[in-house]
Amino acid sequence: RVSEESRRPRGSSSFDMAARVVAHPTIDVEEKSSKRGGAGGPRPPMADPVAAVLRGEGIGEPMSPPRARSSSRVSEDLMPLTLDGVIKSKEEAKEEIGKFASDGSDGYSAAELFESVADHTAFTYDDVIMMPGYIDFTVDEVKLSSKLTRGITLKAPLVSSPMDTVTEAPMAIAMALMGGIGIIHNNWPAEEQAAAVRQVKRYKNGFITDPICVLPDATIGDVEALVRRNGFSGFPVTDTGRSGGKLLGFVSRRDTDFREDATTPVSEIMTPIEDLVTALEPCTLSHANATLRDSKKGKLPIVNAKGELTALVSRRDIQKNQEHPDASKNLNKQLLVGASVGTRLADRERVRLLVAEGVDVIVVDSSQGASHFQLDLIEFIKREFPDVEVVGGNVVTKQQALRLIAAGADGLRVGMGVGSICTTQEVCAVGRAQATAVYHVARAAAPYGVPIIADGGISNPGHITKALALGASTVMMGSLLAGTEEAPGAYFYQDGVRLKKYRGMGSIDAMLKGSDERYFGAQATVKVAQGVSGAVADKGSIYRFVPYLCQSVRHGFQDLGCPSVRRCGEMRQRGEMRFELRSGAAQVEGGVHGLHSYEKKLMM
């Protein structure tokens, strides 16, 4: 049997023939072309050799060896550019460009994608991809200015979420300096929230107005714990252990290094007040900078005439905060800041405290915004404090949006159950995919001049670009900012990775502090969690991370051919912004794939 098969003529197997034709697909095509008029005659349509094999033609016939041929000839025979052989001119190409621009031949408009009656599917950001446009501007010319509310415009369309592991005063200050805004959470007493707002409004560029201090009888162990928790190593020593107390000295890493006894009191190792370089208030930033430069110190305590600590200037913070031309400020040159409130009657007094401290925008914090509790609160705020902007939410439908707009909302917060730590859709079976929600709510709110904030589902800069392209004016971020230095909480290590705690406001941990009101569960006997607690990786400082996000969005807008957020909205409304849906395989293809291992660096 073996000898018979070995004597069988090559090509006697149809599989073998097909494989050989695919390997040398030019063999018979050249000969047939020569027999039908030669190179100078008209060229017939190219034959499909594999199809011929499958029809049984040529099986059993030995094949002649392939001829040596030029690469240009192979291109002519095997890769015809047109079916009719006619090559168009570049002038005709210019006409086609105009045709494509008018009929949108590539992709689909947002209306076609999200309002098709044939497809009852809701889409997330990852489901959608946008078609590139024409670039006639540089990436640095892209303008990201956009509306937060009817009366507030931001240079960067970024908002930090009102979560107790995301936004307190340090985050709000950093976000405002970088052109965005922070919304201080309400999961603590109203007086403490108002104090955080006051800290932001009183912030002076480069001055730390509420520095962390230690008592003179604190130990080296206490100081080391503060270093691990906060990420810096210098602390003023005051008689009260707080800012405003009499300054006694300063303790830093050089004082604690090589000290083996962790119970040694700070008073024995600190630099005493007599040896400190200080500045007397009032002190300008330029004077503080000059003093730090001349003294070659890293920290400069500011004291009043009584010797009480009023502020601290850090060389590092001056370097970070020297130039912030895009900082979000009001007419009085104070940083903009927002704060969230619940919908209880007691929250009306919270609103009064926040307004007294100069809050610029109140965000009504509820997982389901279409309630008479929220409508009543919005009407109360607009009646009692007409100059304060109010953001209502959360909403995901047109009907919800219109109810809040009718009550007087100046902005809308869009998203329900899409955050990385939110389980609302899983537990309550209510919500909406975020890309679809953003598109429909934005379209409903636009005729009334009410901007929307896309809240949730933002896990990378591409999601920010998609949210803005679908109609959002700004995006609100939680997990994306939770691992930064300015977020509340202490860093810890797990499996060698530096982490910070991050939790949903619907988690049991957050509910125990009072956030259950957000989910209408304050009086419930059994509290049902609509979120989880977890941890996120260290992302460094907001002062590096936010510029990375903004520059990434600028690159995205440049690829889209959009020089501004406003122009992006115009292109979407006219159908010039083109979209497509991605299959699961396309989503995999659009990310890093095919590698054994890789290192992902966000910026340099």
VEXDREN-2710 file (C-alpha; in Angstrom, 1 decimal):
% VEXDREN-2710
k/r/px/py/pz
1/ARG/0.0/0.0/0.0
2/VAL/2.8/2.3/0.8
3/SER/4.6/1.7/-2.5
4/GLU/1.4/2.3/-4.4
5/GLU/0.9/5.7/-2.8
6/SER/4.5/6.6/-3.4
7/ARG/4.1/5.9/-7.1
8/ARG/0.9/7.9/-7.4
9/PRO/1.5/10.9/-9.7
10/ARG/1.8/14.2/-7.8
11/GLY/-1.4/16.1/-8.1
12/SER/-3.6/13.0/-7.9
13/SER/-4.9/14.1/-4.5
14/SER/-7.4/17.0/-4.7
15/PHE/-6.2/18.3/-1.3
16/ASP/-2.6/18.2/-2.5
17/MET/-3.6/20.0/-5.7
18/ALA/-5.4/22.7/-3.8
19/ALA/-2.5/23.2/-1.5
20/ARG/-0.1/23.5/-4.4
21/VAL/-2.3/25.9/-6.3
22/VAL/-2.5/28.1/-3.3
23/ALA/1.2/28.0/-2.9
24/HIS/1.8/28.8/-6.6
25/PRO/-1.4/30.5/-7.7
26/THR/0.1/32.0/-10.8
27/ILE/0.8/28.8/-12.8
28/ASP/-2.3/28.3/-14.9
29/VAL/-3.4/31.9/-14.9
30/GLU/-0.3/33.0/-16.9
31/GLU/-0.7/30.2/-19.4
32/LYS/-4.4/30.8/-19.9
33/SER/-3.8/34.5/-20.3
34/SER/-1.2/33.8/-23.0
35/LYS/-3.5/31.5/-24.9
36/ARG/-6.3/34.0/-25.0
37/GLY/-4.6/36.8/-26.9
38/GLY/-1.2/37.2/-25.1
39/ALA/0.0/40.2/-23.1
40/GLY/-1.1/42.6/-25.8
41/GLY/-4.7/41.4/-26.0
42/PRO/-7.6/42.1/-23.7
43/ARG/-7.3/40.5/-20.3
44/PRO/-10.2/38.3/-19.2
45/PRO/-11.4/38.1/-15.6
46/MET/-8.9/36.3/-13.5
47/ALA/-9.7/32.6/-12.9
48/ASP/-9.9/31.2/-9.4
49/PRO/-7.6/28.2/-9.4
50/VAL/-8.7/26.9/-6.0
51/ALA/-12.4/26.9/-7.1
52/ALA/-11.3/25.0/-10.3
53/VAL/-9.7/22.3/-8.1
54/LEU/-12.9/22.0/-6.1
55/ARG/-14.9/21.6/-9.3
56/GLY/-12.5/18.7/-10.2
57/GLU/-10.7/20.4/-13.1
58/GLY/-7.1/19.5/-13.7
59/ILE/-7.1/16.7/-11.0
60/GLY/-4.6/14.0/-11.9
61/GLU/-2.7/16.2/-14.3
62/PRO/0.9/17.0/-13.4
63/MET/1.6/20.6/-12.9
64/SER/4.4/22.5/-14.6
65/PRO/6.9/24.4/-12.4
66/PRO/6.2/28.1/-11.7
67/ARG/7.9/30.6/-13.9
68/ALA/10.1/33.4/-12.6
69/ARG/8.0/36.6/-12.8
70/SER/8.5/40.2/-11.8
71/SER/6.7/41.5/-8.7
72/SER/4.8/44.1/-10.7
73/ARG/3.4/41.4/-13.0
74/VAL/2.2/39.4/-10.0
75/SER/0.5/42.6/-8.7
76/GLU/-1.3/43.1/-12.0
77/ASP/-2.5/39.6/-12.3
78/LEU/-3.4/38.7/-8.8
79/MET/-4.4/42.0/-7.2
80/PRO/-6.7/44.0/-9.6
81/LEU/-7.6/47.4/-8.1
82/THR/-11.0/47.5/-9.8
83/LEU/-13.3/45.0/-11.3
84/ASP/-13.7/46.8/-14.6
85/GLY/-10.0/47.7/-14.8
86/VAL/-10.6/51.4/-14.9
87/ILE/-8.3/53.6/-12.7
88/LYS/-9.8/56.9/-11.6
89/SER/-7.9/60.2/-11.4
90/LYS/-7.1/62.2/-8.3
91/GLU/-9.6/64.8/-9.3
92/GLU/-12.3/62.2/-9.1
93/ALA/-11.0/61.3/-5.6
94/LYS/-11.6/64.8/-4.5
95/GLU/-15.2/64.6/-5.7
96/GLU/-15.6/61.3/-3.7
97/ILE/-14.4/63.1/-0.6
98/GLY/-17.2/65.5/-0.8
99/LYS/-19.7/62.7/-1.4
100/PHE/-18.5/60.7/1.6
101/ALA/-18.7/63.9/3.8
102/SER/-22.4/64.4/2.7
103/ASP/-23.7/60.9/2.9
104/GLY/-21.5/59.6/5.8
105/SER/-20.5/56.4/4.0
106/ASP/-18.2/55.2/6.8
107/GLY/-19.8/54.2/10.1
108/TYR/-23.1/55.5/11.4
109/SER/-24.3/58.6/13.1
110/ALA/-25.1/58.6/16.8
111/ALA/-28.8/58.8/16.0
112/GLU/-28.6/55.7/13.8
113/LEU/-26.6/53.8/16.4
114/PHE/-28.7/54.6/19.5
115/GLU/-32.1/55.2/18.1
116/SER/-32.5/52.2/15.8
117/VAL/-35.9/50.5/16.2
118/ALA/-34.5/47.3/14.9
119/ASP/-32.0/46.8/17.7
120/HIS/-33.2/47.0/21.3
121/THR/-29.7/46.9/22.8
122/ALA/-28.0/49.3/25.2
123/PHE/-24.3/49.9/24.8
124/THR/-21.4/50.6/27.1
125/TYR/-18.3/52.7/26.2
126/ASP/-16.4/49.6/25.2
127/ASP/-19.1/48.6/22.7
128/VAL/-18.6/51.8/20.7
129/ILE/-15.7/53.0/18.5
130/MET/-15.5/56.2/16.6
131/MET/-14.2/56.8/13.1
132/PRO/-11.2/59.1/12.5
133/GLY/-11.8/62.5/11.0
134/TYR/-9.6/65.1/9.2
135/ILE/-6.8/66.7/11.1
136/ASP/-5.9/70.4/10.3
137/PHE/-4.8/71.5/13.8
138/THR/-2.1/70.5/16.3
139/VAL/-2.9/68.6/19.5
140/ASP/-2.0/71.6/21.6
141/GLU/-4.7/73.6/19.8
142/VAL/-7.5/71.3/21.1
143/LYS/-9.7/73.2/23.6
144/LEU/-11.2/71.2/26.4
145/SER/-13.3/74.0/28.0
146/SER/-16.8/72.8/28.8
147/LYS/-19.8/73.6/30.9
148/LEU/-20.3/71.9/34.3
149/THR/-23.6/73.6/34.9
150/ARG/-25.5/76.5/33.2
151/GLY/-23.3/79.0/35.0
152/ILE/-20.0/77.3/35.6
153/THR/-17.4/76.6/32.9
154/LEU/-14.3/74.5/33.4
155/LYS/-11.0/74.5/31.5
156/ALA/-10.7/70.7/32.0
157/PRO/-14.0/68.6/31.8
158/LEU/-13.0/66.5/34.8
159/VAL/-14.9/66.1/38.1
160/SER/-13.9/64.1/41.2
161/SER/-16.7/62.0/42.6
162/PRO/-18.3/62.8/46.0
163/MET/-17.1/59.6/47.6
164/ASP/-15.5/59.3/51.0
165/THR/-12.5/57.5/49.5
166/VAL/-12.1/60.1/46.7
167/THR/-12.8/63.7/47.5
168/GLU/-12.0/65.8/50.5
169/ALA/-10.2/69.1/50.6
170/PRO/-6.8/68.0/49.2
171/MET/-8.5/66.4/46.2
172/ALA/-10.8/69.4/45.6
173/ILE/-7.9/71.8/45.8
174/ALA/-5.8/69.7/43.3
175/MET/-8.7/69.3/40.9
176/ALA/-9.5/73.0/40.9
177/LEU/-5.8/73.9/40.3
178/MET/-5.7/71.5/37.3
179/GLY/-8.8/73.1/35.7
180/GLY/-11.5/70.7/36.9
181/ILE/-13.5/70.6/40.1
182/GLY/-13.9/68.4/43.2
183/ILE/-17.2/67.5/44.8
184/ILE/-16.7/67.0/48.6
185/HIS/-18.6/64.0/49.9
186/ASN/-21.3/64.3/52.5
187/ASN/-20.6/61.0/54.4
188/TRP/-19.5/62.9/57.5
189/PRO/-21.0/65.6/59.8
190/ALA/-22.2/68.8/58.1
191/GLU/-19.8/70.9/60.1
192/GLU/-16.8/68.8/58.9
193/GLN/-17.9/69.0/55.3
194/ALA/-18.4/72.8/55.6
195/ALA/-14.9/73.1/57.1
196/ALA/-13.5/71.2/54.1
197/VAL/-15.2/73.7/51.8
198/ARG/-13.8/76.5/53.8
199/GLN/-10.3/75.0/53.4
200/VAL/-10.6/75.0/49.6
201/LYS/-12.0/78.5/49.4
202/ARG/-9.2/79.9/51.7
203/TYR/-6.5/78.1/49.8
204/LYS/-3.7/80.3/48.6
205/ASN/-1.5/79.0/45.9
206/GLY/1.4/77.2/47.5
207/PHE/0.3/77.5/51.1
208/ILE/-0.8/74.6/53.2
209/THR/-3.4/76.2/55.5
210/ASP/-4.2/73.1/57.6
211/PRO/-0.9/71.2/57.9
212/ILE/-0.7/67.9/59.9
213/CYS/0.9/68.6/63.2
214/VAL/2.2/66.5/66.2
215/LEU/2.3/66.9/69.9
216/PRO/5.7/67.3/71.6
217/ASP/5.1/64.0/73.6
218/ALA/4.3/62.0/70.4
219/THR/6.9/59.2/69.8
220/ILE/9.1/58.4/66.9
221/GLY/6.7/55.4/66.3
222/ASP/3.8/57.9/66.0
223/VAL/5.7/59.9/63.5
224/GLU/6.6/56.9/61.4
225/ALA/3.0/55.9/61.3
226/LEU/2.1/59.4/60.0
227/VAL/4.8/59.0/57.3
228/ARG/3.4/55.7/56.1
229/ARG/-0.2/57.0/56.1
230/ASN/0.4/60.3/54.3
231/GLY/3.5/59.8/52.2
232/PHE/5.6/62.7/53.5
233/SER/8.0/63.0/56.4
234/GLY/8.0/66.6/57.8
235/PHE/5.6/67.7/60.6
236/PRO/5.3/70.9/62.7
237/VAL/5.3/70.3/66.4
238/THR/2.7/72.5/68.3
239/ASP/1.4/72.6/71.9
240/THR/-2.0/71.5/70.7
241/GLY/-1.0/69.0/68.0
242/ARG/-3.0/71.0/65.5
243/SER/-2.6/74.0/63.2
244/GLY/-3.3/77.2/65.2
245/GLY/-1.3/76.0/68.2
246/LYS/1.9/77.6/69.4
247/LEU/4.8/76.4/67.2
248/LEU/7.4/74.5/69.3
249/GLY/9.6/72.9/66.6
250/PHE/9.7/70.7/63.6
251/VAL/10.4/67.0/63.1
252/SER/11.5/65.4/59.8
253/ARG/13.1/62.3/58.5
254/ARG/16.6/63.5/59.2
255/ASP/15.6/63.7/62.9
256/THR/14.2/60.2/63.1
257/ASP/16.7/58.3/60.9
258/PHE/19.0/55.9/62.8
259/ARG/16.9/56.2/66.0
260/GLU/16.4/52.6/67.3
261/ASP/14.0/53.4/70.2
262/ALA/10.5/54.0/68.7
263/THR/9.3/55.3/72.1
264/THR/11.6/58.3/72.1
265/PRO/9.4/61.5/72.4
266/VAL/9.5/64.0/69.6
267/SER/10.5/66.8/72.0
268/GLU/14.0/65.1/72.4
269/ILE/14.8/64.9/68.7
270/MET/12.9/67.8/67.0
271/THR/14.5/70.9/65.7
272/PRO/13.4/73.5/68.3
273/ILE/11.7/76.8/67.4
274/GLU/14.9/78.7/68.1
275/ASP/16.7/76.9/65.3
276/LEU/13.9/77.0/62.8
277/VAL/13.6/79.3/59.8
278/THR/10.1/80.8/59.9
279/ALA/8.1/83.6/58.2
280/LEU/5.7/86.1/59.9
281/GLU/2.3/86.5/58.4
282/PRO/1.2/88.2/56.2
283/CYS/3.6/86.4/53.8
284/THR/3.4/86.4/50.0
285/LEU/4.3/83.3/48.0
286/SER/7.2/85.1/46.3
287/HIS/8.7/86.0/49.8
288/ALA/8.2/82.4/51.0
289/ASN/9.8/81.1/47.9
290/ALA/12.8/83.4/48.3
291/THR/13.2/82.4/52.0
292/LEU/13.2/78.7/51.1
293/ARG/15.7/79.2/48.4
294/ASP/18.1/81.2/50.6
295/SER/17.8/78.9/53.6
296/LYS/17.9/75.7/51.5
297/LYS/15.1/74.3/53.6
298/GLY/12.3/72.1/52.4
299/LYS/9.5/73.5/54.7
300/LEU/8.7/77.0/55.9
301/PRO/6.3/77.4/58.8
302/ILE/4.3/80.6/58.8
303/VAL/3.4/82.1/62.2
304/ASN/1.5/85.0/63.5
305/ALA/2.6/87.6/66.1
306/LYS/1.7/85.2/68.9
307/GLY/3.9/82.5/67.5
308/GLU/1.0/80.4/66.5
309/LEU/1.2/78.3/63.4
310/THR/-1.1/79.6/60.6
311/ALA/0.3/77.8/57.5
312/LEU/3.1/75.8/56.1
313/VAL/4.9/76.3/52.8
314/SER/6.6/73.3/51.1
315/ARG/9.3/73.6/48.4
316/ARG/7.7/70.6/46.7
317/ASP/4.2/72.1/46.7
318/ILE/5.5/75.5/45.4
319/GLN/7.1/73.7/42.5
320/LYS/3.9/71.8/41.8
321/ASN/1.6/74.9/42.2
322/GLN/3.6/77.7/40.7
323/GLU/1.9/77.8/37.4
324/HIS/-1.8/77.0/37.0
325/PRO/-3.2/79.2/34.3
326/ASP/-6.2/76.9/33.9
327/ALA/-7.2/76.8/37.5
328/SER/-11.0/76.9/38.2
329/LYS/-11.7/80.1/40.0
330/ASN/-14.6/82.4/40.7
331/LEU/-14.7/86.2/40.3
332/ASN/-13.0/86.6/43.7
333/LYS/-10.1/84.5/42.5
334/GLN/-11.1/81.7/44.9
335/LEU/-10.9/78.1/43.8
336/LEU/-14.2/76.6/42.7
337/VAL/-15.5/73.7/44.9
338/GLY/-18.7/71.6/45.0
339/ALA/-20.3/69.6/47.8
340/SER/-22.9/66.8/47.8
341/VAL/-26.0/66.6/50.0
342/GLY/-28.7/64.0/50.6
343/THR/-32.4/64.5/50.2
344/ARG/-33.5/64.4/53.9
345/LEU/-35.1/67.5/55.6
346/ALA/-31.9/67.7/57.7
347/ASP/-29.9/68.3/54.6
348/ARG/-31.4/71.7/54.2
349/GLU/-29.4/72.9/57.2
350/ARG/-26.3/71.2/55.6
351/VAL/-27.0/73.3/52.5
352/ARG/-27.1/76.5/54.6
353/LEU/-23.7/75.7/56.2
354/LEU/-22.1/74.9/52.8
355/VAL/-23.5/78.1/51.2
356/ALA/-22.2/80.2/54.1
357/GLU/-18.7/78.8/53.4
358/GLY/-18.9/79.9/49.8
359/VAL/-19.6/76.6/48.0
360/ASP/-20.1/77.1/44.2
361/VAL/-22.2/74.1/43.3
362/ILE/-24.4/71.7/45.2
363/VAL/-24.7/68.1/43.9
364/VAL/-27.8/66.3/45.2
365/ASP/-26.5/62.8/45.8
366/SER/-29.0/60.0/45.1
367/SER/-28.7/56.7/43.2
368/GLN/-32.2/57.4/41.7
369/GLY/-32.8/61.0/41.1
370/ALA/-36.4/61.0/40.0
371/SER/-38.0/61.3/43.5
372/HIS/-40.2/63.9/45.1
373/PHE/-37.6/64.2/47.9
374/GLN/-35.0/65.5/45.4
375/LEU/-37.5/67.6/43.5
376/ASP/-38.5/69.4/46.7
377/LEU/-34.8/69.9/47.7
378/ILE/-33.8/71.4/44.3
379/GLU/-36.8/73.8/44.4
380/PHE/-35.8/74.8/48.0
381/ILE/-32.2/75.5/47.1
382/LYS/-33.1/77.5/44.0
383/ARG/-35.6/79.5/46.0
384/GLU/-33.4/80.2/49.0
385/PHE/-30.1/80.5/47.2
386/PRO/-30.7/81.4/43.6
387/ASP/-27.0/82.1/42.9
388/VAL/-25.9/78.6/43.9
389/GLU/-25.7/76.1/41.0
390/VAL/-27.5/72.8/41.6
391/VAL/-26.8/69.4/39.9
392/GLY/-29.5/66.8/40.1
393/GLY/-29.3/63.1/39.7
394/ASN/-28.6/60.4/39.1
395/VAL/-30.6/59.8/36.0
396/VAL/-30.5/57.6/33.0
397/THR/-33.7/58.3/31.1
398/LYS/-35.3/61.3/29.4
399/GLN/-38.2/61.3/31.7
400/GLN/-36.0/61.4/34.8
401/ALA/-34.0/64.2/33.3
402/LEU/-37.0/66.4/32.4
403/ARG/-38.4/66.1/35.9
404/LEU/-35.2/67.5/37.4
405/ILE/-34.9/70.2/34.7
406/ALA/-38.5/71.3/35.5
407/ALA/-37.6/71.5/39.2
408/GLY/-34.7/73.9/38.4
409/ALA/-31.6/71.8/38.1
410/ASP/-28.6/73.6/36.5
411/GLY/-26.9/70.3/35.5
412/LEU/-27.6/66.6/35.5
413/ARG/-25.5/63.6/36.7
414/VAL/-26.0/60.6/34.5
415/GLY/-25.3/57.0/35.5
416/MET/-26.9/54.2/37.4
417/GLY/-25.1/51.0/38.5
418/VAL/-22.1/51.3/36.1
419/GLY/-19.3/52.2/38.6
420/SER/-16.6/49.6/39.2
421/ILE/-17.7/49.2/42.9
422/CYS/-21.5/49.6/42.3
423/THR/-23.8/46.6/42.3
424/THR/-27.2/48.4/41.8
425/GLN/-27.9/46.7/38.5
426/GLU/-27.0/43.3/40.0
427/VAL/-29.0/43.8/43.2
428/CYS/-32.0/45.9/42.0
429/ALA/-32.1/45.0/38.2
430/VAL/-32.5/48.7/37.4
431/GLY/-30.2/51.0/35.5
432/ARG/-28.9/51.5/32.0
433/ALA/-25.7/50.9/30.0
434/GLN/-23.7/54.1/30.2
435/ALA/-23.0/55.0/26.6
436/THR/-26.7/54.7/25.8
437/ALA/-27.7/56.6/28.9
438/VAL/-25.3/59.5/28.2
439/TYR/-26.5/59.9/24.6
440/HIS/-30.3/59.9/25.4
441/VAL/-30.1/62.1/28.5
442/ALA/-27.8/64.6/26.7
443/ARG/-30.2/64.8/23.8
444/ALA/-33.1/65.4/26.1
445/ALA/-31.3/68.1/28.2
446/ALA/-29.7/70.0/25.3
447/PRO/-32.8/72.0/24.2
448/TYR/-33.0/73.4/27.8
449/GLY/-29.3/74.4/27.9
450/VAL/-28.6/72.0/30.8
451/PRO/-25.2/70.2/30.7
452/ILE/-24.8/66.6/31.8
453/ILE/-22.0/64.9/33.8
454/ALA/-21.2/61.4/32.7
455/ASP/-20.8/59.6/36.1
456/GLY/-19.4/56.1/36.3
457/GLY/-17.9/53.6/33.9
458/ILE/-14.7/55.7/33.3
459/SER/-11.7/53.4/33.5
460/ASN/-9.4/55.0/30.9
461/PRO/-8.9/58.2/28.9
462/GLY/-10.7/56.7/25.9
463/HIS/-13.9/56.4/27.9
464/ILE/-13.6/60.2/28.7
465/THR/-13.3/60.9/25.0
466/LYS/-16.3/58.7/24.2
467/ALA/-18.5/60.2/26.9
468/LEU/-17.8/63.8/25.6
469/ALA/-18.4/62.6/22.0
470/LEU/-21.8/61.2/23.0
471/GLY/-23.0/64.4/24.6
472/ALA/-21.5/64.7/28.1
473/SER/-20.1/68.1/29.0
474/THR/-17.9/66.7/31.8
475/VAL/-17.1/63.4/33.3
476/MET/-17.1/62.3/36.9
477/MET/-14.4/59.9/38.1
478/GLY/-14.2/57.7/41.2
479/SER/-11.9/54.7/40.9
480/LEU/-9.7/56.5/38.3
481/LEU/-8.7/59.0/41.0
482/ALA/-9.0/56.9/44.1
483/GLY/-5.4/55.7/44.1
484/THR/-3.8/59.2/43.9
485/GLU/-1.9/60.9/46.7
486/GLU/-4.6/63.5/47.2
487/ALA/-7.4/60.9/47.8
488/PRO/-8.4/60.3/51.4
489/GLY/-6.9/57.2/53.2
490/ALA/-3.6/55.6/53.8
491/TYR/-1.5/53.6/51.4
492/PHE/-0.9/49.9/52.3
493/TYR/1.0/47.1/50.6
494/GLN/-0.5/43.8/49.4
495/ASP/1.6/41.3/47.4
496/GLY/4.2/44.0/46.9
497/VAL/1.7/46.4/45.4
498/ARG/1.1/49.9/46.9
499/LEU/-2.7/50.3/47.3
500/LYS/-5.4/52.6/48.7
501/LYS/-8.8/51.6/49.9
502/TYR/-11.7/52.4/47.6
503/ARG/-15.4/51.7/48.3
504/GLY/-18.8/52.4/46.9
505/MET/-21.1/54.6/48.7
506/GLY/-23.6/51.8/48.6
507/SER/-21.2/49.4/50.4
508/ILE/-22.0/48.3/53.9
509/ASP/-18.8/50.1/55.2
510/ALA/-20.0/53.4/53.7
511/MET/-23.6/52.8/54.9
512/LEU/-22.5/52.4/58.5
513/LYS/-21.2/56.0/58.3
514/GLY/-24.5/57.3/56.9
515/SER/-24.6/56.9/53.2
516/ASP/-27.6/54.6/53.3
517/GLU/-29.8/57.7/52.8
518/ARG/-28.5/57.9/49.3
519/TYR/-30.2/54.6/48.6
520/PHE/-33.4/55.4/50.6
521/GLY/-32.4/52.9/53.3
522/ALA/-31.9/55.0/56.4
523/GLN/-35.0/53.6/58.2
524/ALA/-34.7/50.1/56.8
525/THR/-34.4/47.2/59.2
526/VAL/-32.3/45.2/56.8
527/LYS/-29.7/47.3/54.9
528/VAL/-29.1/45.9/51.4
529/ALA/-25.7/46.8/49.9
530/GLN/-25.5/48.3/46.5
531/GLY/-21.7/48.5/46.4
532/VAL/-18.5/46.8/47.5
533/SER/-15.3/47.7/49.2
534/GLY/-11.9/47.1/47.5
535/ALA/-8.6/48.6/46.8
536/VAL/-7.0/50.4/43.8
537/ALA/-3.3/50.7/42.8
538/ASP/-1.2/53.8/43.5
539/LYS/-1.5/56.3/40.7
540/GLY/0.8/59.0/42.0
541/SER/-0.2/62.6/42.3
542/ILE/-3.1/64.4/40.7
543/TYR/-0.7/67.0/39.5
544/ARG/0.8/64.4/37.1
545/PHE/-2.3/62.2/36.5
546/VAL/-4.8/64.9/35.4
547/PRO/-2.4/66.4/32.8
548/TYR/-2.0/62.8/31.4
549/LEU/-5.8/62.4/31.2
550/CYS/-6.2/65.8/29.5
551/GLN/-3.5/65.2/26.9
552/SER/-4.9/61.8/26.1
553/VAL/-8.3/63.4/25.4
554/ARG/-6.7/66.0/23.2
555/HIS/-5.1/63.3/21.2
556/GLY/-8.4/61.6/20.9
557/PHE/-10.1/64.8/19.7
558/GLN/-7.4/65.4/17.2
559/ASP/-7.9/62.0/15.7
560/LEU/-11.6/62.7/15.5
561/GLY/-11.0/66.0/13.8
562/CYS/-12.6/67.9/16.7
563/PRO/-10.7/71.0/17.8
564/SER/-13.0/71.6/20.9
565/VAL/-15.7/70.0/23.0
566/ARG/-18.2/72.4/21.5
567/ARG/-17.3/71.4/17.9
568/CYS/-17.5/67.8/19.0
569/GLY/-21.2/68.4/19.9
570/GLU/-21.9/70.1/16.6
571/MET/-20.4/67.2/14.6
572/ARG/-22.5/64.7/16.6
573/GLN/-25.7/66.6/16.0
574/ARG/-25.1/67.0/12.3
575/GLY/-24.2/63.3/11.9
576/GLU/-20.6/64.1/11.0
577/MET/-19.3/62.2/14.0
578/ARG/-19.4/58.5/12.9
579/PHE/-19.6/55.5/15.1
580/GLU/-19.6/51.7/14.9
581/LEU/-20.2/48.9/17.2
582/ARG/-17.3/46.5/18.1
583/SER/-17.6/42.8/18.4
584/GLY/-16.0/41.0/21.3
585/ALA/-13.1/40.1/19.1
586/ALA/-12.7/43.7/18.0
587/GLN/-12.6/44.9/21.6
588/VAL/-9.8/42.4/22.3
589/GLU/-8.0/43.5/19.1
590/GLY/-8.3/47.1/20.2
591/GLY/-6.3/46.5/23.4
592/VAL/-2.9/45.0/24.2
593/HIS/-2.9/41.4/22.9
594/GLY/-0.7/38.7/21.6
595/LEU/2.1/39.2/24.1
596/HIS/3.5/36.8/26.6
597/SER/4.1/39.8/29.0
598/TYR/4.3/43.5/28.9
599/GLU/4.8/46.6/31.0
600/LYS/2.2/49.4/30.7
601/LYS/3.6/52.9/31.4
602/LEU/0.9/55.6/31.3
603/MET/3.2/58.6/30.8
604/MET/6.8/59.9/30.9
END
